[in-house]
Structures are given as C-alpha cells and as structure tokens.
Amino acid sequence: MGTVRTVRTDEFRQDAVRIALTSGLSRRQVAEDLGVGLSRLSRWTVTYRESEVGDLEQR
C-alpha cells in the first residue's frame, strides 16, 4: 500500500505561515495544531519570506 498524500492549497499554506509568524505560538505547536510537519511549515515560511523579498525588489 502507498502513502496517502494530502495536497494543501496555497491559501492554506499562506494562512499557516501567517499564524506561525504572528500567533506567538511555537512553530512546532502551529504545525501540530494544523496537522502538518514542522519541516514542511518551516519550508513554507522560508518560501514566503523569499517571495516577499522578491516582491519588494520588483517595486
């Protein structure tokens, strides 16, 4: 049997990053609460920050 893979929407990822950055909770707690892995949430956060820097450079 294969592993079940859950695909998260862009909106879910953005909300997860927003919660992780603004809630005051640890990333570990946010990841646990949302049912995602800590490393995955960390990757989303890095990607978000890189895209924000790119957006600022384009202005």
PDBQT receptor file of N, H, CA, C and O in Angstrom, charges set to zero:
ATOM      1  N   MET A   1       0.824  -1.172   0.000  1.00  0.00    +0.000 N 
ATOM      2  CA  MET A   1       0.000   0.000   0.000  1.00  0.00    +0.000 C 
ATOM      3  C   MET A   1       0.874   1.243   0.000  1.00  0.00    +0.000 C 
ATOM      4  O   MET A   1       1.933   1.272   0.628  1.00  0.00    +0.000 OA
ATOM      5  N   GLY A   2       0.424   2.263  -0.706  1.00  0.00    +0.000 N 
ATOM      6  H   GLY A   2      -0.436   2.239  -1.216  1.00  0.00    +0.000 HD
ATOM      7  CA  GLY A   2       1.162   3.512  -0.769  1.00  0.00    +0.000 C 
ATOM      8  C   GLY A   2       0.771   4.466   0.340  1.00  0.00    +0.000 C 
ATOM      9  O   GLY A   2      -0.210   4.259   1.054  1.00  0.00    +0.000 OA
ATOM     10  N   THR A   3       1.548   5.492   0.460  1.00  0.00    +0.000 N 
ATOM     11  H   THR A   3       2.345   5.660  -0.120  1.00  0.00    +0.000 HD
ATOM     12  CA  THR A   3       1.295   6.523   1.451  1.00  0.00    +0.000 C 
ATOM     13  C   THR A   3       0.272   7.509   0.905  1.00  0.00    +0.000 C 
ATOM     14  O   THR A   3       0.336   7.885  -0.265  1.00  0.00    +0.000 OA
ATOM     15  N   VAL A   4      -0.661   7.925   1.734  1.00  0.00    +0.000 N 
ATOM     16  H   VAL A   4      -0.713   7.619   2.685  1.00  0.00    +0.000 HD
ATOM     17  CA  VAL A   4      -1.646   8.922   1.334  1.00  0.00    +0.000 C 
ATOM     18  C   VAL A   4      -0.996  10.296   1.429  1.00  0.00    +0.000 C 
ATOM     19  O   VAL A   4      -0.400  10.646   2.447  1.00  0.00    +0.000 OA
ATOM     20  N   ARG A   5      -1.119  11.061   0.367  1.00  0.00    +0.000 N 
ATOM     21  H   ARG A   5      -1.604  10.777  -0.461  1.00  0.00    +0.000 HD
ATOM     22  CA  ARG A   5      -0.504  12.386   0.318  1.00  0.00    +0.000 C 
ATOM     23  C   ARG A   5      -1.603  13.435   0.296  1.00  0.00    +0.000 C 
ATOM     24  O   ARG A   5      -2.485  13.394  -0.562  1.00  0.00    +0.000 OA
ATOM     25  N   THR A   6      -1.555  14.373   1.233  1.00  0.00    +0.000 N 
ATOM     26  H   THR A   6      -0.838  14.406   1.930  1.00  0.00    +0.000 HD
ATOM     27  CA  THR A   6      -2.526  15.445   1.292  1.00  0.00    +0.000 C 
ATOM     28  C   THR A   6      -1.950  16.667   0.593  1.00  0.00    +0.000 C 
ATOM     29  O   THR A   6      -0.847  17.112   0.909  1.00  0.00    +0.000 OA
ATOM     30  N   VAL A   7      -2.698  17.202  -0.354  1.00  0.00    +0.000 N 
ATOM     31  H   VAL A   7      -3.595  16.841  -0.611  1.00  0.00    +0.000 HD
ATOM     32  CA  VAL A   7      -2.266  18.398  -1.063  1.00  0.00    +0.000 C 
ATOM     33  C   VAL A   7      -2.906  19.603  -0.384  1.00  0.00    +0.000 C 
ATOM     34  O   VAL A   7      -4.127  19.667  -0.238  1.00  0.00    +0.000 OA
ATOM     35  N   ARG A   8      -2.084  20.547   0.024  1.00  0.00    +0.000 N 
ATOM     36  H   ARG A   8      -1.092  20.495  -0.095  1.00  0.00    +0.000 HD
ATOM     37  CA  ARG A   8      -2.562  21.752   0.690  1.00  0.00    +0.000 C 
ATOM     38  C   ARG A   8      -2.682  22.882  -0.324  1.00  0.00    +0.000 C 
ATOM     39  O   ARG A   8      -1.824  23.029  -1.195  1.00  0.00    +0.000 OA
ATOM     40  N   THR A   9      -3.724  23.669  -0.219  1.00  0.00    +0.000 N 
ATOM     41  H   THR A   9      -4.421  23.550   0.489  1.00  0.00    +0.000 HD
ATOM     42  CA  THR A   9      -3.920  24.796  -1.131  1.00  0.00    +0.000 C 
ATOM     43  C   THR A   9      -2.954  25.922  -0.793  1.00  0.00    +0.000 C 
ATOM     44  O   THR A   9      -2.402  25.969   0.307  1.00  0.00    +0.000 OA
ATOM     45  N   ASP A  10      -2.755  26.823  -1.737  1.00  0.00    +0.000 N 
ATOM     46  H   ASP A  10      -3.203  26.784  -2.630  1.00  0.00    +0.000 HD
ATOM     47  CA  ASP A  10      -1.918  27.997  -1.487  1.00  0.00    +0.000 C 
ATOM     48  C   ASP A  10      -2.493  28.811  -0.331  1.00  0.00    +0.000 C 
ATOM     49  O   ASP A  10      -1.745  29.335   0.494  1.00  0.00    +0.000 OA
ATOM     50  N   GLU A  11      -3.813  28.916  -0.271  1.00  0.00    +0.000 N 
ATOM     51  H   GLU A  11      -4.421  28.490  -0.941  1.00  0.00    +0.000 HD
ATOM     52  CA  GLU A  11      -4.453  29.670   0.796  1.00  0.00    +0.000 C 
ATOM     53  C   GLU A  11      -4.148  29.046   2.166  1.00  0.00    +0.000 C 
ATOM     54  O   GLU A  11      -3.874  29.760   3.130  1.00  0.00    +0.000 OA
ATOM     55  N   PHE A  12      -4.198  27.721   2.243  1.00  0.00    +0.000 N 
ATOM     56  H   PHE A  12      -4.421  27.141   1.459  1.00  0.00    +0.000 HD
ATOM     57  CA  PHE A  12      -3.883  27.038   3.498  1.00  0.00    +0.000 C 
ATOM     58  C   PHE A  12      -2.442  27.323   3.904  1.00  0.00    +0.000 C 
ATOM     59  O   PHE A  12      -2.168  27.627   5.065  1.00  0.00    +0.000 OA
ATOM     60  N   ARG A  13      -1.520  27.224   2.943  1.00  0.00    +0.000 N 
ATOM     61  H   ARG A  13      -1.743  26.977   2.000  1.00  0.00    +0.000 HD
ATOM     62  CA  ARG A  13      -0.107  27.472   3.245  1.00  0.00    +0.000 C 
ATOM     63  C   ARG A  13       0.115  28.904   3.717  1.00  0.00    +0.000 C 
ATOM     64  O   ARG A  13       0.849  29.137   4.678  1.00  0.00    +0.000 OA
ATOM     65  N   GLN A  14      -0.518  29.865   3.046  1.00  0.00    +0.000 N 
ATOM     66  H   GLN A  14      -1.115  29.676   2.266  1.00  0.00    +0.000 HD
ATOM     67  CA  GLN A  14      -0.370  31.267   3.439  1.00  0.00    +0.000 C 
ATOM     68  C   GLN A  14      -0.925  31.504   4.841  1.00  0.00    +0.000 C 
ATOM     69  O   GLN A  14      -0.315  32.208   5.646  1.00  0.00    +0.000 OA
ATOM     70  N   ASP A  15      -2.079  30.915   5.128  1.00  0.00    +0.000 N 
ATOM     71  H   ASP A  15      -2.575  30.344   4.474  1.00  0.00    +0.000 HD
ATOM     72  CA  ASP A  15      -2.664  31.060   6.464  1.00  0.00    +0.000 C 
ATOM     73  C   ASP A  15      -1.770  30.417   7.524  1.00  0.00    +0.000 C 
ATOM     74  O   ASP A  15      -1.596  30.963   8.614  1.00  0.00    +0.000 OA
ATOM     75  N   ALA A  16      -1.212  29.268   7.200  1.00  0.00    +0.000 N 
ATOM     76  H   ALA A  16      -1.354  28.825   6.315  1.00  0.00    +0.000 HD
ATOM     77  CA  ALA A  16      -0.327  28.585   8.150  1.00  0.00    +0.000 C 
ATOM     78  C   ALA A  16       0.897  29.442   8.455  1.00  0.00    +0.000 C 
ATOM     79  O   ALA A  16       1.305  29.554   9.611  1.00  0.00    +0.000 OA
ATOM     80  N   VAL A  17       1.478  30.039   7.436  1.00  0.00    +0.000 N 
ATOM     81  H   VAL A  17       1.146  29.949   6.497  1.00  0.00    +0.000 HD
ATOM     82  CA  VAL A  17       2.651  30.908   7.630  1.00  0.00    +0.000 C 
ATOM     83  C   VAL A  17       2.265  32.131   8.444  1.00  0.00    +0.000 C 
ATOM     84  O   VAL A  17       2.994  32.524   9.355  1.00  0.00    +0.000 OA
ATOM     85  N   ARG A  18       1.127  32.737   8.126  1.00  0.00    +0.000 N 
ATOM     86  H   ARG A  18       0.535  32.418   7.386  1.00  0.00    +0.000 HD
ATOM     87  CA  ARG A  18       0.668  33.909   8.875  1.00  0.00    +0.000 C 
ATOM     88  C   ARG A  18       0.493  33.571  10.350  1.00  0.00    +0.000 C 
ATOM     89  O   ARG A  18       0.915  34.331  11.222  1.00  0.00    +0.000 OA
ATOM     90  N   ILE A  19      -0.126  32.438  10.623  1.00  0.00    +0.000 N 
ATOM     91  H   ILE A  19      -0.469  31.821   9.914  1.00  0.00    +0.000 HD
ATOM     92  CA  ILE A  19      -0.322  32.005  12.010  1.00  0.00    +0.000 C 
ATOM     93  C   ILE A  19       1.025  31.774  12.693  1.00  0.00    +0.000 C 
ATOM     94  O   ILE A  19       1.232  32.186  13.835  1.00  0.00    +0.000 OA
ATOM     95  N   ALA A  20       1.930  31.117  11.987  1.00  0.00    +0.000 N 
ATOM     96  H   ALA A  20       1.762  30.782  11.060  1.00  0.00    +0.000 HD
ATOM     97  CA  ALA A  20       3.243  30.819  12.564  1.00  0.00    +0.000 C 
ATOM     98  C   ALA A  20       4.025  32.092  12.887  1.00  0.00    +0.000 C 
ATOM     99  O   ALA A  20       4.759  32.141  13.874  1.00  0.00    +0.000 OA
ATOM    100  N   LEU A  21       3.866  33.112  12.056  1.00  0.00    +0.000 N 
ATOM    101  H   LEU A  21       3.270  33.071  11.254  1.00  0.00    +0.000 HD
ATOM    102  CA  LEU A  21       4.642  34.336  12.244  1.00  0.00    +0.000 C 
ATOM    103  C   LEU A  21       3.996  35.322  13.212  1.00  0.00    +0.000 C 
ATOM    104  O   LEU A  21       4.686  36.181  13.760  1.00  0.00    +0.000 OA
ATOM    105  N   THR A  22       2.692  35.218  13.432  1.00  0.00    +0.000 N 
ATOM    106  H   THR A  22       2.131  34.521  12.987  1.00  0.00    +0.000 HD
ATOM    107  CA  THR A  22       2.025  36.258  14.217  1.00  0.00    +0.000 C 
ATOM    108  C   THR A  22       1.331  35.773  15.490  1.00  0.00    +0.000 C 
ATOM    109  O   THR A  22       0.930  36.595  16.314  1.00  0.00    +0.000 OA
ATOM    110  N   SER A  23       1.183  34.488  15.667  1.00  0.00    +0.000 N 
ATOM    111  H   SER A  23       1.509  33.820  14.998  1.00  0.00    +0.000 HD
ATOM    112  CA  SER A  23       0.365  33.990  16.780  1.00  0.00    +0.000 C 
ATOM    113  C   SER A  23       1.071  34.004  18.132  1.00  0.00    +0.000 C 
ATOM    114  O   SER A  23       0.416  33.999  19.174  1.00  0.00    +0.000 OA
ATOM    115  N   GLY A  24       2.392  34.022  18.122  1.00  0.00    +0.000 N 
ATOM    116  H   GLY A  24       2.924  34.026  17.276  1.00  0.00    +0.000 HD
ATOM    117  CA  GLY A  24       3.118  33.919  19.376  1.00  0.00    +0.000 C 
ATOM    118  C   GLY A  24       3.328  32.472  19.819  1.00  0.00    +0.000 C 
ATOM    119  O   GLY A  24       4.018  32.215  20.805  1.00  0.00    +0.000 OA
ATOM    120  N   LEU A  25       2.737  31.537  19.094  1.00  0.00    +0.000 N 
ATOM    121  H   LEU A  25       2.177  31.746  18.293  1.00  0.00    +0.000 HD
ATOM    122  CA  LEU A  25       2.940  30.116  19.378  1.00  0.00    +0.000 C 
ATOM    123  C   LEU A  25       4.234  29.651  18.731  1.00  0.00    +0.000 C 
ATOM    124  O   LEU A  25       4.727  30.270  17.789  1.00  0.00    +0.000 OA
ATOM    125  N   SER A  26       4.774  28.563  19.241  1.00  0.00    +0.000 N 
ATOM    126  H   SER A  26       4.374  28.060  20.006  1.00  0.00    +0.000 HD
ATOM    127  CA  SER A  26       5.964  27.995  18.601  1.00  0.00    +0.000 C 
ATOM    128  C   SER A  26       5.571  27.392  17.258  1.00  0.00    +0.000 C 
ATOM    129  O   SER A  26       4.423  26.997  17.054  1.00  0.00    +0.000 OA
ATOM    130  N   ARG A  27       6.526  27.327  16.356  1.00  0.00    +0.000 N 
ATOM    131  H   ARG A  27       7.459  27.647  16.521  1.00  0.00    +0.000 HD
ATOM    132  CA  ARG A  27       6.242  26.692  15.056  1.00  0.00    +0.000 C 
ATOM    133  C   ARG A  27       5.834  25.244  15.249  1.00  0.00    +0.000 C 
ATOM    134  O   ARG A  27       4.967  24.734  14.539  1.00  0.00    +0.000 OA
ATOM    135  N   ARG A  28       6.453  24.591  16.202  1.00  0.00    +0.000 N 
ATOM    136  H   ARG A  28       7.157  25.006  16.780  1.00  0.00    +0.000 HD
ATOM    137  CA  ARG A  28       6.112  23.196  16.479  1.00  0.00    +0.000 C 
ATOM    138  C   ARG A  28       4.633  23.078  16.860  1.00  0.00    +0.000 C 
ATOM    139  O   ARG A  28       3.943  22.170  16.396  1.00  0.00    +0.000 OA
ATOM    140  N   GLN A  29       4.149  23.993  17.700  1.00  0.00    +0.000 N 
ATOM    141  H   GLN A  29       4.710  24.730  18.077  1.00  0.00    +0.000 HD
ATOM    142  CA  GLN A  29       2.749  23.961  18.133  1.00  0.00    +0.000 C 
ATOM    143  C   GLN A  29       1.808  24.262  16.964  1.00  0.00    +0.000 C 
ATOM    144  O   GLN A  29       0.780  23.603  16.804  1.00  0.00    +0.000 OA
ATOM    145  N   VAL A  30       2.160  25.252  16.155  1.00  0.00    +0.000 N 
ATOM    146  H   VAL A  30       2.995  25.787  16.284  1.00  0.00    +0.000 HD
ATOM    147  CA  VAL A  30       1.328  25.599  14.995  1.00  0.00    +0.000 C 
ATOM    148  C   VAL A  30       1.255  24.414  14.042  1.00  0.00    +0.000 C 
ATOM    149  O   VAL A  30       0.177  24.058  13.568  1.00  0.00    +0.000 OA
ATOM    150  N   ALA A  31       2.398  23.809  13.764  1.00  0.00    +0.000 N 
ATOM    151  H   ALA A  31       3.275  24.099  14.149  1.00  0.00    +0.000 HD
ATOM    152  CA  ALA A  31       2.427  22.660  12.853  1.00  0.00    +0.000 C 
ATOM    153  C   ALA A  31       1.556  21.534  13.398  1.00  0.00    +0.000 C 
ATOM    154  O   ALA A  31       0.783  20.924  12.659  1.00  0.00    +0.000 OA
ATOM    155  N   GLU A  32       1.684  21.265  14.678  1.00  0.00    +0.000 N 
ATOM    156  H   GLU A  32       2.312  21.760  15.279  1.00  0.00    +0.000 HD
ATOM    157  CA  GLU A  32       0.893  20.208  15.300  1.00  0.00    +0.000 C 
ATOM    158  C   GLU A  32      -0.601  20.533  15.227  1.00  0.00    +0.000 C 
ATOM    159  O   GLU A  32      -1.411  19.672  14.883  1.00  0.00    +0.000 OA
ATOM    160  N   ASP A  33      -0.957  21.767  15.550  1.00  0.00    +0.000 N 
ATOM    161  H   ASP A  33      -0.299  22.466  15.830  1.00  0.00    +0.000 HD
ATOM    162  CA  ASP A  33      -2.359  22.183  15.525  1.00  0.00    +0.000 C 
ATOM    163  C   ASP A  33      -2.966  22.060  14.127  1.00  0.00    +0.000 C 
ATOM    164  O   ASP A  33      -4.139  21.718  13.980  1.00  0.00    +0.000 OA
ATOM    165  N   LEU A  34      -2.155  22.343  13.101  1.00  0.00    +0.000 N 
ATOM    166  H   LEU A  34      -1.202  22.621  13.220  1.00  0.00    +0.000 HD
ATOM    167  CA  LEU A  34      -2.657  22.310  11.725  1.00  0.00    +0.000 C 
ATOM    168  C   LEU A  34      -2.508  20.944  11.067  1.00  0.00    +0.000 C 
ATOM    169  O   LEU A  34      -3.008  20.730   9.963  1.00  0.00    +0.000 OA
ATOM    170  N   GLY A  35      -1.833  20.030  11.729  1.00  0.00    +0.000 N 
ATOM    171  H   GLY A  35      -1.426  20.204  12.627  1.00  0.00    +0.000 HD
ATOM    172  CA  GLY A  35      -1.669  18.694  11.180  1.00  0.00    +0.000 C 
ATOM    173  C   GLY A  35      -0.662  18.604  10.051  1.00  0.00    +0.000 C 
ATOM    174  O   GLY A  35      -0.810  17.796   9.135  1.00  0.00    +0.000 OA
ATOM    175  N   VAL A  36       0.375  19.449  10.125  1.00  0.00    +0.000 N 
ATOM    176  H   VAL A  36       0.495  20.106  10.869  1.00  0.00    +0.000 HD
ATOM    177  CA  VAL A  36       1.451  19.391   9.132  1.00  0.00    +0.000 C 
ATOM    178  C   VAL A  36       2.768  19.175   9.871  1.00  0.00    +0.000 C 
ATOM    179  O   VAL A  36       2.863  19.402  11.077  1.00  0.00    +0.000 OA
ATOM    180  N   GLY A  37       3.771  18.737   9.135  1.00  0.00    +0.000 N 
ATOM    181  H   GLY A  37       3.694  18.553   8.155  1.00  0.00    +0.000 HD
ATOM    182  CA  GLY A  37       5.077  18.534   9.734  1.00  0.00    +0.000 C 
ATOM    183  C   GLY A  37       5.786  19.854   9.995  1.00  0.00    +0.000 C 
ATOM    184  O   GLY A  37       5.588  20.837   9.281  1.00  0.00    +0.000 OA
ATOM    185  N   LEU A  38       6.606  19.857  11.019  1.00  0.00    +0.000 N 
ATOM    186  H   LEU A  38       6.767  19.058  11.599  1.00  0.00    +0.000 HD
ATOM    187  CA  LEU A  38       7.365  21.056  11.364  1.00  0.00    +0.000 C 
ATOM    188  C   LEU A  38       8.277  21.482  10.218  1.00  0.00    +0.000 C 
ATOM    189  O   LEU A  38       8.377  22.673   9.922  1.00  0.00    +0.000 OA
ATOM    190  N   SER A  39       8.937  20.537   9.575  1.00  0.00    +0.000 N 
ATOM    191  H   SER A  39       8.856  19.570   9.815  1.00  0.00    +0.000 HD
ATOM    192  CA  SER A  39       9.841  20.891   8.474  1.00  0.00    +0.000 C 
ATOM    193  C   SER A  39       9.068  21.472   7.292  1.00  0.00    +0.000 C 
ATOM    194  O   SER A  39       9.558  22.375   6.613  1.00  0.00    +0.000 OA
ATOM    195  N   ARG A  40       7.879  20.967   7.048  1.00  0.00    +0.000 N 
ATOM    196  H   ARG A  40       7.481  20.234   7.599  1.00  0.00    +0.000 HD
ATOM    197  CA  ARG A  40       7.055  21.484   5.945  1.00  0.00    +0.000 C 
ATOM    198  C   ARG A  40       6.641  22.928   6.241  1.00  0.00    +0.000 C 
ATOM    199  O   ARG A  40       6.729  23.786   5.362  1.00  0.00    +0.000 OA
ATOM    200  N   LEU A  41       6.192  23.202   7.461  1.00  0.00    +0.000 N 
ATOM    201  H   LEU A  41       6.120  22.505   8.174  1.00  0.00    +0.000 HD
ATOM    202  CA  LEU A  41       5.817  24.561   7.835  1.00  0.00    +0.000 C 
ATOM    203  C   LEU A  41       7.024  25.493   7.731  1.00  0.00    +0.000 C 
ATOM    204  O   LEU A  41       6.896  26.634   7.288  1.00  0.00    +0.000 OA
ATOM    205  N   SER A  42       8.176  25.012   8.133  1.00  0.00    +0.000 N 
ATOM    206  H   SER A  42       8.280  24.085   8.492  1.00  0.00    +0.000 HD
ATOM    207  CA  SER A  42       9.396  25.818   8.033  1.00  0.00    +0.000 C 
ATOM    208  C   SER A  42       9.726  26.136   6.579  1.00  0.00    +0.000 C 
ATOM    209  O   SER A  42      10.114  27.260   6.263  1.00  0.00    +0.000 OA
ATOM    210  N   ARG A  43       9.574  25.153   5.693  1.00  0.00    +0.000 N 
ATOM    211  H   ARG A  43       9.259  24.240   5.950  1.00  0.00    +0.000 HD
ATOM    212  CA  ARG A  43       9.830  25.394   4.265  1.00  0.00    +0.000 C 
ATOM    213  C   ARG A  43       8.853  26.418   3.703  1.00  0.00    +0.000 C 
ATOM    214  O   ARG A  43       9.250  27.297   2.937  1.00  0.00    +0.000 OA
ATOM    215  N   TRP A  44       7.586  26.315   4.073  1.00  0.00    +0.000 N 
ATOM    216  H   TRP A  44       7.264  25.601   4.695  1.00  0.00    +0.000 HD
ATOM    217  CA  TRP A  44       6.598  27.288   3.605  1.00  0.00    +0.000 C 
ATOM    218  C   TRP A  44       6.972  28.685   4.078  1.00  0.00    +0.000 C 
ATOM    219  O   TRP A  44       6.824  29.652   3.330  1.00  0.00    +0.000 OA
ATOM    220  N   THR A  45       7.455  28.801   5.310  1.00  0.00    +0.000 N 
ATOM    221  H   THR A  45       7.576  28.015   5.917  1.00  0.00    +0.000 HD
ATOM    222  CA  THR A  45       7.828  30.094   5.861  1.00  0.00    +0.000 C 
ATOM    223  C   THR A  45       9.007  30.686   5.102  1.00  0.00    +0.000 C 
ATOM    224  O   THR A  45       9.006  31.875   4.785  1.00  0.00    +0.000 OA
ATOM    225  N   VAL A  46      10.005  29.876   4.811  1.00  0.00    +0.000 N 
ATOM    226  H   VAL A  46      10.006  28.909   5.068  1.00  0.00    +0.000 HD
ATOM    227  CA  VAL A  46      11.165  30.339   4.043  1.00  0.00    +0.000 C 
ATOM    228  C   VAL A  46      10.727  30.777   2.651  1.00  0.00    +0.000 C 
ATOM    229  O   VAL A  46      11.149  31.829   2.170  1.00  0.00    +0.000 OA
ATOM    230  N   THR A  47       9.894  29.989   2.012  1.00  0.00    +0.000 N 
ATOM    231  H   THR A  47       9.552  29.135   2.403  1.00  0.00    +0.000 HD
ATOM    232  CA  THR A  47       9.399  30.327   0.672  1.00  0.00    +0.000 C 
ATOM    233  C   THR A  47       8.632  31.641   0.705  1.00  0.00    +0.000 C 
ATOM    234  O   THR A  47       8.800  32.485  -0.176  1.00  0.00    +0.000 OA
ATOM    235  N   TYR A  48       7.788  31.817   1.721  1.00  0.00    +0.000 N 
ATOM    236  H   TYR A  48       7.651  31.132   2.436  1.00  0.00    +0.000 HD
ATOM    237  CA  TYR A  48       7.021  33.053   1.864  1.00  0.00    +0.000 C 
ATOM    238  C   TYR A  48       7.956  34.250   2.009  1.00  0.00    +0.000 C 
ATOM    239  O   TYR A  48       7.775  35.271   1.347  1.00  0.00    +0.000 OA
ATOM    240  N   ARG A  49       8.942  34.118   2.869  1.00  0.00    +0.000 N 
ATOM    241  H   ARG A  49       9.088  33.288   3.408  1.00  0.00    +0.000 HD
ATOM    242  CA  ARG A  49       9.871  35.231   3.096  1.00  0.00    +0.000 C 
ATOM    243  C   ARG A  49      10.662  35.556   1.830  1.00  0.00    +0.000 C 
ATOM    244  O   ARG A  49      10.900  36.726   1.530  1.00  0.00    +0.000 OA
ATOM    245  N   GLU A  50      11.066  34.532   1.094  1.00  0.00    +0.000 N 
ATOM    246  H   GLU A  50      10.873  33.582   1.338  1.00  0.00    +0.000 HD
ATOM    247  CA  GLU A  50      11.804  34.762  -0.158  1.00  0.00    +0.000 C 
ATOM    248  C   GLU A  50      10.915  35.462  -1.180  1.00  0.00    +0.000 C 
ATOM    249  O   GLU A  50      11.383  36.339  -1.906  1.00  0.00    +0.000 OA
ATOM    250  N   SER A  51       9.647  35.089  -1.244  1.00  0.00    +0.000 N 
ATOM    251  H   SER A  51       9.267  34.376  -0.654  1.00  0.00    +0.000 HD
ATOM    252  CA  SER A  51       8.745  35.728  -2.201  1.00  0.00    +0.000 C 
ATOM    253  C   SER A  51       8.467  37.168  -1.802  1.00  0.00    +0.000 C 
ATOM    254  O   SER A  51       8.305  38.024  -2.672  1.00  0.00    +0.000 OA
ATOM    255  N   GLU A  52       8.408  37.458  -0.501  1.00  0.00    +0.000 N 
ATOM    256  H   GLU A  52       8.540  36.763   0.206  1.00  0.00    +0.000 HD
ATOM    257  CA  GLU A  52       8.201  38.825  -0.026  1.00  0.00    +0.000 C 
ATOM    258  C   GLU A  52       9.392  39.703  -0.410  1.00  0.00    +0.000 C 
ATOM    259  O   GLU A  52       9.209  40.848  -0.823  1.00  0.00    +0.000 OA
ATOM    260  N   VAL A  53      10.595  39.182  -0.279  1.00  0.00    +0.000 N 
ATOM    261  H   VAL A  53      10.745  38.251   0.056  1.00  0.00    +0.000 HD
ATOM    262  CA  VAL A  53      11.795  39.934  -0.657  1.00  0.00    +0.000 C 
ATOM    263  C   VAL A  53      11.780  40.197  -2.152  1.00  0.00    +0.000 C 
ATOM    264  O   VAL A  53      12.113  41.297  -2.593  1.00  0.00    +0.000 OA
ATOM    265  N   GLY A  54      11.395  39.191  -2.941  1.00  0.00    +0.000 N 
ATOM    266  H   GLY A  54      11.124  38.298  -2.583  1.00  0.00    +0.000 HD
ATOM    267  CA  GLY A  54      11.305  39.353  -4.383  1.00  0.00    +0.000 C 
ATOM    268  C   GLY A  54      10.292  40.407  -4.768  1.00  0.00    +0.000 C 
ATOM    269  O   GLY A  54      10.527  41.190  -5.688  1.00  0.00    +0.000 OA
ATOM    270  N   ASP A  55       9.162  40.435  -4.070  1.00  0.00    +0.000 N 
ATOM    271  H   ASP A  55       8.971  39.798  -3.322  1.00  0.00    +0.000 HD
ATOM    272  CA  ASP A  55       8.136  41.440  -4.340  1.00  0.00    +0.000 C 
ATOM    273  C   ASP A  55       8.646  42.842  -4.050  1.00  0.00    +0.000 C 
ATOM    274  O   ASP A  55       8.361  43.773  -4.803  1.00  0.00    +0.000 OA
ATOM    275  N   LEU A  56       9.396  43.003  -2.966  1.00  0.00    +0.000 N 
ATOM    276  H   LEU A  56       9.627  42.247  -2.354  1.00  0.00    +0.000 HD
ATOM    277  CA  LEU A  56       9.936  44.302  -2.605  1.00  0.00    +0.000 C 
ATOM    278  C   LEU A  56      10.982  44.769  -3.623  1.00  0.00    +0.000 C 
ATOM    279  O   LEU A  56      11.057  45.957  -3.933  1.00  0.00    +0.000 OA
ATOM    280  N   GLU A  57      11.787  43.838  -4.141  1.00  0.00    +0.000 N 
ATOM    281  H   GLU A  57      11.726  42.872  -3.889  1.00  0.00    +0.000 HD
ATOM    282  CA  GLU A  57      12.819  44.192  -5.102  1.00  0.00    +0.000 C 
ATOM    283  C   GLU A  57      12.217  44.641  -6.423  1.00  0.00    +0.000 C 
ATOM    284  O   GLU A  57      12.820  45.447  -7.131  1.00  0.00    +0.000 OA
ATOM    285  N   GLN A  58      11.042  44.137  -6.767  1.00  0.00    +0.000 N 
ATOM    286  H   GLN A  58      10.552  43.482  -6.192  1.00  0.00    +0.000 HD
ATOM    287  CA  GLN A  58      10.388  44.474  -8.028  1.00  0.00    +0.000 C 
ATOM    288  C   GLN A  58       9.732  45.851  -7.979  1.00  0.00    +0.000 C 
ATOM    289  O   GLN A  58       9.417  46.417  -9.025  1.00  0.00    +0.000 OA
ATOM    290  N   ARG A  59       9.522  46.400  -6.780  1.00  0.00    +0.000 N 
ATOM    291  H   ARG A  59       9.779  45.940  -5.930  1.00  0.00    +0.000 HD
ATOM    292  CA  ARG A  59       8.842  47.697  -6.638  1.00  0.00    +0.000 C 
ATOM    293  C   ARG A  59       9.754  48.844  -6.933  1.00  0.00    +0.000 C 
ATOM    294  O   ARG A  59       9.337  49.999  -6.859  1.00  0.00    +0.000 OA
TER     295      ARG A  59
